[in-house]
Amino acid sequence: MGKIKLKNIRVFAYHGCLDEEGKIGSDYRIDLSVKGDLSNSAKTDSLGDTIDYVHLNKIVKEEMSKRSKLLETVAERIINRILEEIIMVQAVKVDVSKINPPIGGNVAMVTVSRSKSR
């Protein structure tokens, strides 16, 4: 088994329960970790034999662009797409963070973590 991590993916999106969040948007940070058997790709040095992190990043960006009220929903969509599209992935963990959330306090970010295995 091996692990591939994408840290601090930055996107601007429109998630949240407040109408204003859907209009003005916010900055988000996504951290992603996937597990899979990377032993063959370590030998072959071939992109076709590994988990392509460009594909992972594309999934994150596409799912973040679809408005949701809850970060839990966005995280679940990201996980499900990864498991559907990338057969080599055996386990996924994603953290979706809203930076400077509008919660009436001095909070740097709110993070929802979700994980799933085959």
Backbone as XML, in Angstrom:
<?xml version="1.0"?>
<chain id="A" units="angstrom">
  <residue number="1" name="MET">
    <atom name="N" x="0.839" y="-1.192" z="0.000"/>
    <atom name="CA" x="0.000" y="0.000" z="0.000"/>
    <atom name="C" x="0.877" y="1.245" z="0.000"/>
  </residue>
  <residue number="2" name="GLY">
    <atom name="N" x="0.323" y="2.276" z="-0.571"/>
    <atom name="CA" x="0.975" y="3.573" z="-0.561"/>
    <atom name="C" x="-0.079" y="4.649" z="-0.379"/>
  </residue>
  <residue number="3" name="LYS">
    <atom name="N" x="0.391" y="5.867" z="-0.200"/>
    <atom name="CA" x="-0.515" y="6.980" z="0.037"/>
    <atom name="C" x="-0.094" y="8.155" z="-0.836"/>
  </residue>
  <residue number="4" name="ILE">
    <atom name="N" x="-1.070" y="8.816" z="-1.421"/>
    <atom name="CA" x="-0.845" y="10.051" z="-2.171"/>
    <atom name="C" x="-1.676" y="11.131" z="-1.499"/>
  </residue>
  <residue number="5" name="LYS">
    <atom name="N" x="-1.025" y="12.265" z="-1.226"/>
    <atom name="CA" x="-1.700" y="13.373" z="-0.552"/>
    <atom name="C" x="-1.656" y="14.622" z="-1.429"/>
  </residue>
  <residue number="6" name="LEU">
    <atom name="N" x="-2.763" y="15.310" z="-1.468"/>
    <atom name="CA" x="-2.828" y="16.639" z="-2.067"/>
    <atom name="C" x="-3.176" y="17.584" z="-0.930"/>
  </residue>
  <residue number="7" name="LYS">
    <atom name="N" x="-2.284" y="18.493" z="-0.626"/>
    <atom name="CA" x="-2.470" y="19.374" z="0.528"/>
    <atom name="C" x="-2.728" y="20.806" z="0.080"/>
  </residue>
  <residue number="8" name="ASN">
    <atom name="N" x="-3.664" y="21.421" z="0.760"/>
    <atom name="CA" x="-3.947" y="22.841" z="0.593"/>
    <atom name="C" x="-4.385" y="23.206" z="-0.830"/>
  </residue>
  <residue number="9" name="ILE">
    <atom name="N" x="-5.307" y="22.427" z="-1.376"/>
    <atom name="CA" x="-5.925" y="22.798" z="-2.652"/>
    <atom name="C" x="-6.811" y="24.005" z="-2.356"/>
  </residue>
  <residue number="10" name="ARG">
    <atom name="N" x="-6.591" y="25.101" z="-3.046"/>
    <atom name="CA" x="-7.348" y="26.332" z="-2.788"/>
    <atom name="C" x="-8.368" y="26.546" z="-3.899"/>
  </residue>
  <residue number="11" name="VAL">
    <atom name="N" x="-9.607" y="26.793" z="-3.505"/>
    <atom name="CA" x="-10.666" y="27.103" z="-4.471"/>
    <atom name="C" x="-11.573" y="28.186" z="-3.897"/>
  </residue>
  <residue number="12" name="PHE">
    <atom name="N" x="-12.250" y="28.869" z="-4.772"/>
    <atom name="CA" x="-13.280" y="29.827" z="-4.387"/>
    <atom name="C" x="-14.601" y="29.200" z="-4.784"/>
  </residue>
  <residue number="13" name="ALA">
    <atom name="N" x="-15.545" y="29.124" z="-3.838"/>
    <atom name="CA" x="-16.819" y="28.452" z="-4.116"/>
    <atom name="C" x="-17.946" y="29.124" z="-3.344"/>
  </residue>
  <residue number="14" name="TYR">
    <atom name="N" x="-19.158" y="28.607" z="-3.519"/>
    <atom name="CA" x="-20.373" y="29.259" z="-3.020"/>
    <atom name="C" x="-21.202" y="28.365" z="-2.110"/>
  </residue>
  <residue number="15" name="HIS">
    <atom name="N" x="-20.562" y="27.636" z="-1.212"/>
    <atom name="CA" x="-21.272" y="26.734" z="-0.316"/>
    <atom name="C" x="-21.754" y="27.462" z="0.933"/>
  </residue>
  <residue number="16" name="GLY">
    <atom name="N" x="-22.841" y="26.978" z="1.505"/>
    <atom name="CA" x="-23.336" y="27.519" z="2.761"/>
    <atom name="C" x="-24.841" y="27.582" z="2.803"/>
  </residue>
  <residue number="17" name="CYS">
    <atom name="N" x="-25.363" y="27.671" z="4.006"/>
    <atom name="CA" x="-26.806" y="27.725" z="4.212"/>
    <atom name="C" x="-27.382" y="29.128" z="4.033"/>
  </residue>
  <residue number="18" name="LEU">
    <atom name="N" x="-26.551" y="30.132" z="4.164"/>
    <atom name="CA" x="-27.028" y="31.512" z="4.028"/>
    <atom name="C" x="-27.108" y="31.913" z="2.560"/>
  </residue>
  <residue number="19" name="ASP">
    <atom name="N" x="-28.158" y="32.664" z="2.201"/>
    <atom name="CA" x="-28.298" y="33.142" z="0.828"/>
    <atom name="C" x="-27.084" y="33.952" z="0.393"/>
  </residue>
  <residue number="20" name="GLU">
    <atom name="N" x="-26.533" y="34.751" z="1.326"/>
    <atom name="CA" x="-25.382" y="35.595" z="1.018"/>
    <atom name="C" x="-24.169" y="34.771" z="0.589"/>
  </residue>
  <residue number="21" name="GLU">
    <atom name="N" x="-24.014" y="33.592" z="1.190"/>
    <atom name="CA" x="-22.878" y="32.731" z="0.845"/>
    <atom name="C" x="-22.970" y="32.261" z="-0.601"/>
  </residue>
  <residue number="22" name="GLY">
    <atom name="N" x="-24.185" y="32.088" z="-1.081"/>
    <atom name="CA" x="-24.385" y="31.695" z="-2.464"/>
    <atom name="C" x="-24.132" y="32.828" z="-3.440"/>
  </residue>
  <residue number="23" name="LYS">
    <atom name="N" x="-24.150" y="34.051" z="-2.943"/>
    <atom name="CA" x="-23.933" y="35.216" z="-3.808"/>
    <atom name="C" x="-22.490" y="35.714" z="-3.777"/>
  </residue>
  <residue number="24" name="ILE">
    <atom name="N" x="-21.916" y="35.798" z="-2.573"/>
    <atom name="CA" x="-20.575" y="36.381" z="-2.468"/>
    <atom name="C" x="-19.463" y="35.336" z="-2.475"/>
  </residue>
  <residue number="25" name="GLY">
    <atom name="N" x="-19.759" y="34.117" z="-2.092"/>
    <atom name="CA" x="-18.765" y="33.049" z="-2.097"/>
    <atom name="C" x="-17.745" y="33.178" z="-0.992"/>
  </residue>
  <residue number="26" name="SER">
    <atom name="N" x="-16.812" y="32.227" z="-0.986"/>
    <atom name="CA" x="-15.808" y="32.173" z="0.066"/>
    <atom name="C" x="-14.611" y="31.356" z="-0.426"/>
  </residue>
  <residue number="27" name="ASP">
    <atom name="N" x="-13.512" y="31.509" z="0.295"/>
    <atom name="CA" x="-12.320" y="30.717" z="0.013"/>
    <atom name="C" x="-12.392" y="29.399" z="0.774"/>
  </residue>
  <residue number="28" name="TYR">
    <atom name="N" x="-11.912" y="28.343" z="0.121"/>
    <atom name="CA" x="-11.918" y="27.006" z="0.705"/>
    <atom name="C" x="-10.548" y="26.368" z="0.544"/>
  </residue>
  <residue number="29" name="ARG">
    <atom name="N" x="-10.262" y="25.466" z="1.468"/>
    <atom name="CA" x="-9.039" y="24.666" z="1.421"/>
    <atom name="C" x="-9.464" y="23.208" z="1.492"/>
  </residue>
  <residue number="30" name="ILE">
    <atom name="N" x="-8.894" y="22.392" z="0.621"/>
    <atom name="CA" x="-9.193" y="20.965" z="0.610"/>
    <atom name="C" x="-7.885" y="20.198" z="0.748"/>
  </residue>
  <residue number="31" name="ASP">
    <atom name="N" x="-7.877" y="19.233" z="1.675"/>
    <atom name="CA" x="-6.752" y="18.323" z="1.840"/>
    <atom name="C" x="-7.278" y="16.917" z="1.555"/>
  </residue>
  <residue number="32" name="LEU">
    <atom name="N" x="-6.542" y="16.203" z="0.723"/>
    <atom name="CA" x="-7.003" y="14.902" z="0.236"/>
    <atom name="C" x="-5.898" y="13.876" z="0.420"/>
  </residue>
  <residue number="33" name="SER">
    <atom name="N" x="-6.290" y="12.686" z="0.856"/>
    <atom name="CA" x="-5.352" y="11.581" z="0.991"/>
    <atom name="C" x="-6.018" y="10.329" z="0.441"/>
  </residue>
  <residue number="34" name="VAL">
    <atom name="N" x="-5.311" y="9.621" z="-0.425"/>
    <atom name="CA" x="-5.833" y="8.364" z="-0.964"/>
    <atom name="C" x="-4.803" y="7.266" z="-0.749"/>
  </residue>
  <residue number="35" name="LYS">
    <atom name="N" x="-5.308" y="6.046" z="-0.552"/>
    <atom name="CA" x="-4.447" y="4.883" z="-0.386"/>
    <atom name="C" x="-4.696" y="3.906" z="-1.516"/>
  </residue>
  <residue number="36" name="GLY">
    <atom name="N" x="-3.633" y="3.263" z="-1.942"/>
    <atom name="CA" x="-3.743" y="2.250" z="-2.977"/>
    <atom name="C" x="-2.419" y="1.523" z="-3.130"/>
  </residue>
  <residue number="37" name="ASP">
    <atom name="N" x="-2.418" y="0.485" z="-3.929"/>
    <atom name="CA" x="-1.198" y="-0.288" z="-4.171"/>
    <atom name="C" x="-0.349" y="0.438" z="-5.204"/>
  </residue>
  <residue number="38" name="LEU">
    <atom name="N" x="0.751" y="1.005" z="-4.755"/>
    <atom name="CA" x="1.642" y="1.760" z="-5.638"/>
    <atom name="C" x="2.904" y="0.972" z="-5.990"/>
  </residue>
  <residue number="39" name="SER">
    <atom name="N" x="2.949" y="-0.299" z="-5.641"/>
    <atom name="CA" x="4.165" y="-1.090" z="-5.864"/>
    <atom name="C" x="4.473" y="-1.286" z="-7.351"/>
  </residue>
  <residue number="40" name="ASN">
    <atom name="N" x="3.452" y="-1.496" z="-8.168"/>
    <atom name="CA" x="3.693" y="-1.701" z="-9.596"/>
    <atom name="C" x="4.220" y="-0.428" z="-10.250"/>
  </residue>
  <residue number="41" name="SER">
    <atom name="N" x="3.615" y="0.706" z="-9.938"/>
    <atom name="CA" x="4.069" y="1.959" z="-10.543"/>
    <atom name="C" x="5.478" y="2.322" z="-10.091"/>
  </residue>
  <residue number="42" name="ALA">
    <atom name="N" x="5.865" y="1.924" z="-8.885"/>
    <atom name="CA" x="7.227" y="2.166" z="-8.419"/>
    <atom name="C" x="8.241" y="1.403" z="-9.264"/>
  </residue>
  <residue number="43" name="LYS">
    <atom name="N" x="7.804" y="0.265" z="-9.819"/>
    <atom name="CA" x="8.683" y="-0.537" z="-10.670"/>
    <atom name="C" x="8.657" y="-0.075" z="-12.121"/>
  </residue>
  <residue number="44" name="THR">
    <atom name="N" x="7.453" y="0.226" z="-12.640"/>
    <atom name="CA" x="7.319" y="0.531" z="-14.066"/>
    <atom name="C" x="7.609" y="1.985" z="-14.415"/>
  </residue>
  <residue number="45" name="ASP">
    <atom name="N" x="7.498" y="2.871" z="-13.445"/>
    <atom name="CA" x="7.690" y="4.312" z="-13.679"/>
    <atom name="C" x="6.702" y="4.829" z="-14.726"/>
  </residue>
  <residue number="46" name="SER">
    <atom name="N" x="5.480" y="4.272" z="-14.710"/>
    <atom name="CA" x="4.461" y="4.623" z="-15.693"/>
    <atom name="C" x="3.248" y="5.257" z="-15.014"/>
  </residue>
  <residue number="47" name="LEU">
    <atom name="N" x="2.811" y="6.372" z="-15.551"/>
    <atom name="CA" x="1.640" y="7.066" z="-15.015"/>
    <atom name="C" x="0.397" y="6.182" z="-15.077"/>
  </residue>
  <residue number="48" name="GLY">
    <atom name="N" x="0.309" y="5.334" z="-16.079"/>
    <atom name="CA" x="-0.835" y="4.445" z="-16.225"/>
    <atom name="C" x="-0.948" y="3.397" z="-15.131"/>
  </residue>
  <residue number="49" name="ASP">
    <atom name="N" x="0.122" y="3.223" z="-14.355"/>
    <atom name="CA" x="0.132" y="2.219" z="-13.298"/>
    <atom name="C" x="-0.035" y="2.810" z="-11.899"/>
  </residue>
  <residue number="50" name="THR">
    <atom name="N" x="-0.384" y="4.088" z="-11.832"/>
    <atom name="CA" x="-0.501" y="4.722" z="-10.522"/>
    <atom name="C" x="-1.807" y="5.495" z="-10.397"/>
  </residue>
  <residue number="51" name="ILE">
    <atom name="N" x="-1.984" y="6.130" z="-9.273"/>
    <atom name="CA" x="-3.136" y="7.000" z="-9.033"/>
    <atom name="C" x="-2.720" y="8.398" z="-9.470"/>
  </residue>
  <residue number="52" name="ASP">
    <atom name="N" x="-3.363" y="8.913" z="-10.479"/>
    <atom name="CA" x="-2.986" y="10.193" z="-11.084"/>
    <atom name="C" x="-3.500" y="11.355" z="-10.234"/>
  </residue>
  <residue number="53" name="TYR">
    <atom name="N" x="-2.588" y="12.104" z="-9.637"/>
    <atom name="CA" x="-3.023" y="13.212" z="-8.773"/>
    <atom name="C" x="-3.604" y="14.370" z="-9.560"/>
  </residue>
  <residue number="54" name="VAL">
    <atom name="N" x="-3.348" y="14.447" z="-10.855"/>
    <atom name="CA" x="-4.006" y="15.457" z="-11.697"/>
    <atom name="C" x="-5.512" y="15.147" z="-11.775"/>
  </residue>
  <residue number="55" name="HIS">
    <atom name="N" x="-5.839" y="13.877" z="-11.900"/>
    <atom name="CA" x="-7.237" y="13.438" z="-11.926"/>
    <atom name="C" x="-7.904" y="13.735" z="-10.580"/>
  </residue>
  <residue number="56" name="LEU">
    <atom name="N" x="-7.199" y="13.454" z="-9.483"/>
    <atom name="CA" x="-7.740" y="13.746" z="-8.154"/>
    <atom name="C" x="-8.056" y="15.233" z="-8.002"/>
  </residue>
  <residue number="57" name="ASN">
    <atom name="N" x="-7.133" y="16.081" z="-8.398"/>
    <atom name="CA" x="-7.322" y="17.525" z="-8.302"/>
    <atom name="C" x="-8.497" y="17.995" z="-9.155"/>
  </residue>
  <residue number="58" name="LYS">
    <atom name="N" x="-8.650" y="17.408" z="-10.326"/>
    <atom name="CA" x="-9.763" y="17.762" z="-11.216"/>
    <atom name="C" x="-11.101" y="17.428" z="-10.559"/>
  </residue>
  <residue number="59" name="ILE">
    <atom name="N" x="-11.199" y="16.271" z="-9.945"/>
    <atom name="CA" x="-12.434" y="15.870" z="-9.260"/>
    <atom name="C" x="-12.758" y="16.859" z="-8.142"/>
  </residue>
  <residue number="60" name="VAL">
    <atom name="N" x="-11.768" y="17.210" z="-7.346"/>
    <atom name="CA" x="-11.981" y="18.159" z="-6.253"/>
    <atom name="C" x="-12.515" y="19.476" z="-6.794"/>
  </residue>
  <residue number="61" name="LYS">
    <atom name="N" x="-11.869" y="20.021" z="-7.803"/>
    <atom name="CA" x="-12.285" y="21.317" z="-8.350"/>
    <atom name="C" x="-13.696" y="21.257" z="-8.940"/>
  </residue>
  <residue number="62" name="GLU">
    <atom name="N" x="-14.010" y="20.186" z="-9.649"/>
    <atom name="CA" x="-15.347" y="20.062" z="-10.245"/>
    <atom name="C" x="-16.429" y="19.939" z="-9.175"/>
  </residue>
  <residue number="63" name="GLU">
    <atom name="N" x="-16.188" y="19.149" z="-8.153"/>
    <atom name="CA" x="-17.198" y="18.977" z="-7.114"/>
    <atom name="C" x="-17.335" y="20.219" z="-6.242"/>
  </residue>
  <residue number="64" name="MET">
    <atom name="N" x="-16.259" y="20.934" z="-6.039"/>
    <atom name="CA" x="-16.332" y="22.184" z="-5.269"/>
    <atom name="C" x="-17.108" y="23.259" z="-6.031"/>
  </residue>
  <residue number="65" name="SER">
    <atom name="N" x="-17.180" y="23.150" z="-7.340"/>
    <atom name="CA" x="-17.890" y="24.163" z="-8.134"/>
    <atom name="C" x="-19.407" y="23.991" z="-8.098"/>
  </residue>
  <residue number="66" name="LYS">
    <atom name="N" x="-19.887" y="22.861" z="-7.556"/>
    <atom name="CA" x="-21.329" y="22.604" z="-7.448"/>
    <atom name="C" x="-21.817" y="23.049" z="-6.066"/>
  </residue>
  <residue number="67" name="ARG">
    <atom name="N" x="-22.669" y="24.038" z="-6.033"/>
    <atom name="CA" x="-23.121" y="24.616" z="-4.767"/>
    <atom name="C" x="-23.840" y="23.594" z="-3.886"/>
  </residue>
  <residue number="68" name="SER">
    <atom name="N" x="-23.495" y="23.619" z="-2.611"/>
    <atom name="CA" x="-24.164" y="22.808" z="-1.592"/>
    <atom name="C" x="-24.337" y="23.651" z="-0.341"/>
  </residue>
  <residue number="69" name="LYS">
    <atom name="N" x="-25.309" y="23.293" z="0.460"/>
    <atom name="CA" x="-25.482" y="23.977" z="1.736"/>
    <atom name="C" x="-24.437" y="23.529" z="2.747"/>
  </residue>
  <residue number="70" name="LEU">
    <atom name="N" x="-24.116" y="22.228" z="2.733"/>
    <atom name="CA" x="-23.239" y="21.663" z="3.750"/>
    <atom name="C" x="-21.920" y="21.168" z="3.176"/>
  </residue>
  <residue number="71" name="LEU">
    <atom name="N" x="-20.846" y="21.380" z="3.934"/>
    <atom name="CA" x="-19.538" y="20.874" z="3.534"/>
    <atom name="C" x="-19.514" y="19.353" z="3.552"/>
  </residue>
  <residue number="72" name="GLU">
    <atom name="N" x="-20.332" y="18.750" z="4.399"/>
    <atom name="CA" x="-20.428" y="17.292" z="4.452"/>
    <atom name="C" x="-20.848" y="16.723" z="3.097"/>
  </residue>
  <residue number="73" name="THR">
    <atom name="N" x="-21.774" y="17.411" z="2.445"/>
    <atom name="CA" x="-22.270" y="16.975" z="1.136"/>
    <atom name="C" x="-21.175" y="17.061" z="0.084"/>
  </residue>
  <residue number="74" name="VAL">
    <atom name="N" x="-20.432" y="18.152" z="0.108"/>
    <atom name="CA" x="-19.334" y="18.330" z="-0.855"/>
    <atom name="C" x="-18.282" y="17.245" z="-0.645"/>
  </residue>
  <residue number="75" name="ALA">
    <atom name="N" x="-17.906" y="17.001" z="0.607"/>
    <atom name="CA" x="-16.901" y="15.984" z="0.906"/>
    <atom name="C" x="-17.352" y="14.603" z="0.430"/>
  </residue>
  <residue number="76" name="GLU">
    <atom name="N" x="-18.615" y="14.291" z="0.644"/>
    <atom name="CA" x="-19.150" y="12.995" z="0.214"/>
    <atom name="C" x="-19.114" y="12.845" z="-1.308"/>
  </residue>
  <residue number="77" name="ARG">
    <atom name="N" x="-19.463" y="13.914" z="-2.017"/>
    <atom name="CA" x="-19.400" y="13.865" z="-3.489"/>
    <atom name="C" x="-17.973" y="13.623" z="-3.981"/>
  </residue>
  <residue number="78" name="ILE">
    <atom name="N" x="-17.013" y="14.300" z="-3.382"/>
    <atom name="CA" x="-15.611" y="14.133" z="-3.775"/>
    <atom name="C" x="-15.188" y="12.680" z="-3.563"/>
  </residue>
  <residue number="79" name="ILE">
    <atom name="N" x="-15.479" y="12.140" z="-2.403"/>
    <atom name="CA" x="-15.106" y="10.757" z="-2.086"/>
    <atom name="C" x="-15.754" y="9.774" z="-3.050"/>
  </residue>
  <residue number="80" name="ASN">
    <atom name="N" x="-17.046" y="9.924" z="-3.270"/>
    <atom name="CA" x="-17.756" y="8.986" z="-4.143"/>
    <atom name="C" x="-17.228" y="9.017" z="-5.564"/>
  </residue>
  <residue number="81" name="ARG">
    <atom name="N" x="-16.939" y="10.195" z="-6.085"/>
    <atom name="CA" x="-16.396" y="10.271" z="-7.448"/>
    <atom name="C" x="-15.028" y="9.623" z="-7.546"/>
  </residue>
  <residue number="82" name="ILE">
    <atom name="N" x="-14.189" y="9.846" z="-6.559"/>
    <atom name="CA" x="-12.860" y="9.244" z="-6.580"/>
    <atom name="C" x="-12.973" y="7.723" z="-6.588"/>
  </residue>
  <residue number="83" name="LEU">
    <atom name="N" x="-13.809" y="7.181" z="-5.722"/>
    <atom name="CA" x="-13.959" y="5.726" z="-5.668"/>
    <atom name="C" x="-14.600" y="5.160" z="-6.937"/>
  </residue>
  <residue number="84" name="GLU">
    <atom name="N" x="-15.473" y="5.927" z="-7.580"/>
    <atom name="CA" x="-16.104" y="5.473" z="-8.829"/>
    <atom name="C" x="-15.140" y="5.536" z="-10.012"/>
  </residue>
  <residue number="85" name="GLU">
    <atom name="N" x="-14.341" y="6.591" z="-10.084"/>
    <atom name="CA" x="-13.529" y="6.838" z="-11.281"/>
    <atom name="C" x="-12.116" y="6.274" z="-11.229"/>
  </residue>
  <residue number="86" name="ILE">
    <atom name="N" x="-11.577" y="6.064" z="-10.040"/>
    <atom name="CA" x="-10.186" y="5.623" z="-9.932"/>
    <atom name="C" x="-10.162" y="4.296" z="-9.173"/>
  </residue>
  <residue number="87" name="ILE">
    <atom name="N" x="-10.164" y="3.224" z="-9.929"/>
    <atom name="CA" x="-10.296" y="1.874" z="-9.379"/>
    <atom name="C" x="-9.158" y="1.522" z="-8.423"/>
  </residue>
  <residue number="88" name="MET">
    <atom name="N" x="-7.968" y="2.056" z="-8.642"/>
    <atom name="CA" x="-6.817" y="1.734" z="-7.801"/>
    <atom name="C" x="-6.947" y="2.266" z="-6.374"/>
  </residue>
  <residue number="89" name="VAL">
    <atom name="N" x="-7.787" y="3.255" z="-6.174"/>
    <atom name="CA" x="-7.933" y="3.847" z="-4.842"/>
    <atom name="C" x="-8.701" y="2.886" z="-3.938"/>
  </residue>
  <residue number="90" name="GLN">
    <atom name="N" x="-8.106" y="2.552" z="-2.808"/>
    <atom name="CA" x="-8.732" y="1.650" z="-1.842"/>
    <atom name="C" x="-9.371" y="2.400" z="-0.676"/>
  </residue>
  <residue number="91" name="ALA">
    <atom name="N" x="-8.854" y="3.594" z="-0.378"/>
    <atom name="CA" x="-9.388" y="4.392" z="0.726"/>
    <atom name="C" x="-9.156" y="5.872" z="0.425"/>
  </residue>
  <residue number="92" name="VAL">
    <atom name="N" x="-10.093" y="6.699" z="0.870"/>
    <atom name="CA" x="-10.026" y="8.141" z="0.646"/>
    <atom name="C" x="-10.334" y="8.858" z="1.950"/>
  </residue>
  <residue number="93" name="LYS">
    <atom name="N" x="-9.599" y="9.931" z="2.211"/>
    <atom name="CA" x="-9.916" y="10.838" z="3.309"/>
    <atom name="C" x="-9.847" y="12.249" z="2.745"/>
  </residue>
  <residue number="94" name="VAL">
    <atom name="N" x="-10.876" y="13.033" z="3.029"/>
    <atom name="CA" x="-10.904" y="14.411" z="2.546"/>
    <atom name="C" x="-11.286" y="15.344" z="3.686"/>
  </residue>
  <residue number="95" name="ASP">
    <atom name="N" x="-10.597" y="16.477" z="3.745"/>
    <atom name="CA" x="-10.924" y="17.562" z="4.664"/>
    <atom name="C" x="-11.317" y="18.760" z="3.814"/>
  </residue>
  <residue number="96" name="VAL">
    <atom name="N" x="-12.526" y="19.263" z="4.018"/>
    <atom name="CA" x="-12.997" y="20.453" z="3.318"/>
    <atom name="C" x="-13.117" y="21.563" z="4.350"/>
  </residue>
  <residue number="97" name="SER">
    <atom name="N" x="-12.382" y="22.641" z="4.140"/>
    <atom name="CA" x="-12.341" y="23.739" z="5.106"/>
    <atom name="C" x="-12.846" y="25.031" z="4.474"/>
  </residue>
  <residue number="98" name="LYS">
    <atom name="N" x="-13.732" y="25.705" z="5.192"/>
    <atom name="CA" x="-14.177" y="27.044" z="4.802"/>
    <atom name="C" x="-13.317" y="28.031" z="5.583"/>
  </residue>
  <residue number="99" name="ILE">
    <atom name="N" x="-12.617" y="28.886" z="4.856"/>
    <atom name="CA" x="-11.728" y="29.863" z="5.480"/>
    <atom name="C" x="-12.537" y="31.095" z="5.869"/>
  </residue>
  <residue number="100" name="ASN">
    <atom name="N" x="-12.297" y="31.582" z="7.077"/>
    <atom name="CA" x="-13.021" y="32.740" z="7.620"/>
    <atom name="C" x="-14.536" y="32.588" z="7.501"/>
  </residue>
  <residue number="101" name="PRO">
    <atom name="N" x="-15.112" y="31.558" z="8.110"/>
    <atom name="CA" x="-16.560" y="31.330" z="7.991"/>
    <atom name="C" x="-17.363" y="32.437" z="8.684"/>
  </residue>
  <residue number="102" name="PRO">
    <atom name="N" x="-18.541" y="32.741" z="8.147"/>
    <atom name="CA" x="-19.377" y="33.792" z="8.736"/>
    <atom name="C" x="-20.181" y="33.280" z="9.936"/>
  </residue>
  <residue number="103" name="ILE">
    <atom name="N" x="-19.490" y="33.051" z="11.054"/>
    <atom name="CA" x="-20.175" y="32.468" z="12.216"/>
    <atom name="C" x="-20.158" y="33.401" z="13.427"/>
  </residue>
  <residue number="104" name="GLY">
    <atom name="N" x="-19.880" y="34.665" z="13.194"/>
    <atom name="CA" x="-19.958" y="35.629" z="14.288"/>
    <atom name="C" x="-18.845" y="35.517" z="15.303"/>
  </residue>
  <residue number="105" name="GLY">
    <atom name="N" x="-17.671" y="35.147" z="14.869"/>
    <atom name="CA" x="-16.530" y="35.044" z="15.774"/>
    <atom name="C" x="-15.242" y="35.039" z="14.982"/>
  </residue>
  <residue number="106" name="ASN">
    <atom name="N" x="-14.131" y="35.105" z="15.683"/>
    <atom name="CA" x="-12.826" y="35.104" z="15.040"/>
    <atom name="C" x="-12.355" y="33.658" z="14.887"/>
  </residue>
  <residue number="107" name="VAL">
    <atom name="N" x="-12.776" y="33.019" z="13.802"/>
    <atom name="CA" x="-12.452" y="31.620" z="13.533"/>
    <atom name="C" x="-11.727" y="31.550" z="12.192"/>
  </residue>
  <residue number="108" name="ALA">
    <atom name="N" x="-10.530" y="30.987" z="12.193"/>
    <atom name="CA" x="-9.729" y="30.916" z="10.973"/>
    <atom name="C" x="-10.381" y="30.042" z="9.906"/>
  </residue>
  <residue number="109" name="MET">
    <atom name="N" x="-10.897" y="28.881" z="10.314"/>
    <atom name="CA" x="-11.549" y="27.992" z="9.357"/>
    <atom name="C" x="-12.374" y="26.947" z="10.094"/>
  </residue>
  <residue number="110" name="VAL">
    <atom name="N" x="-13.351" y="26.422" z="9.370"/>
    <atom name="CA" x="-14.158" y="25.305" z="9.843"/>
    <atom name="C" x="-13.890" y="24.152" z="8.885"/>
  </residue>
  <residue number="111" name="THR">
    <atom name="N" x="-13.637" y="22.976" z="9.430"/>
    <atom name="CA" x="-13.270" y="21.830" z="8.598"/>
    <atom name="C" x="-14.211" y="20.657" z="8.844"/>
  </residue>
  <residue number="112" name="VAL">
    <atom name="N" x="-14.627" y="20.028" z="7.754"/>
    <atom name="CA" x="-15.378" y="18.777" z="7.807"/>
    <atom name="C" x="-14.481" y="17.692" z="7.225"/>
  </residue>
  <residue number="113" name="SER">
    <atom name="N" x="-14.313" y="16.599" z="7.945"/>
    <atom name="CA" x="-13.505" y="15.468" z="7.501"/>
    <atom name="C" x="-14.405" y="14.278" z="7.237"/>
  </residue>
  <residue number="114" name="ARG">
    <atom name="N" x="-14.154" y="13.620" z="6.114"/>
    <atom name="CA" x="-14.897" y="12.397" z="5.765"/>
    <atom name="C" x="-13.905" y="11.413" z="5.194"/>
  </residue>
  <residue number="115" name="SER">
    <atom name="N" x="-14.192" y="10.123" z="5.389"/>
    <atom name="CA" x="-13.347" y="9.085" z="4.822"/>
    <atom name="C" x="-14.197" y="7.874" z="4.465"/>
  </residue>
  <residue number="116" name="LYS">
    <atom name="N" x="-13.675" y="7.105" z="3.539"/>
    <atom name="CA" x="-14.397" y="5.901" z="3.104"/>
    <atom name="C" x="-13.380" y="4.933" z="2.486"/>
  </residue>
  <residue number="117" name="SER">
    <atom name="N" x="-13.633" y="3.644" z="2.661"/>
    <atom name="CA" x="-12.806" y="2.593" z="2.072"/>
    <atom name="C" x="-13.678" y="1.675" z="1.239"/>
  </residue>
  <residue number="118" name="ARG">
    <atom name="N" x="-13.051" y="0.961" z="0.330"/>
    <atom name="CA" x="-13.768" y="-0.035" z="-0.461"/>
    <atom name="C" x="-14.067" y="-1.240" z="0.400"/>
  </residue>
</chain>
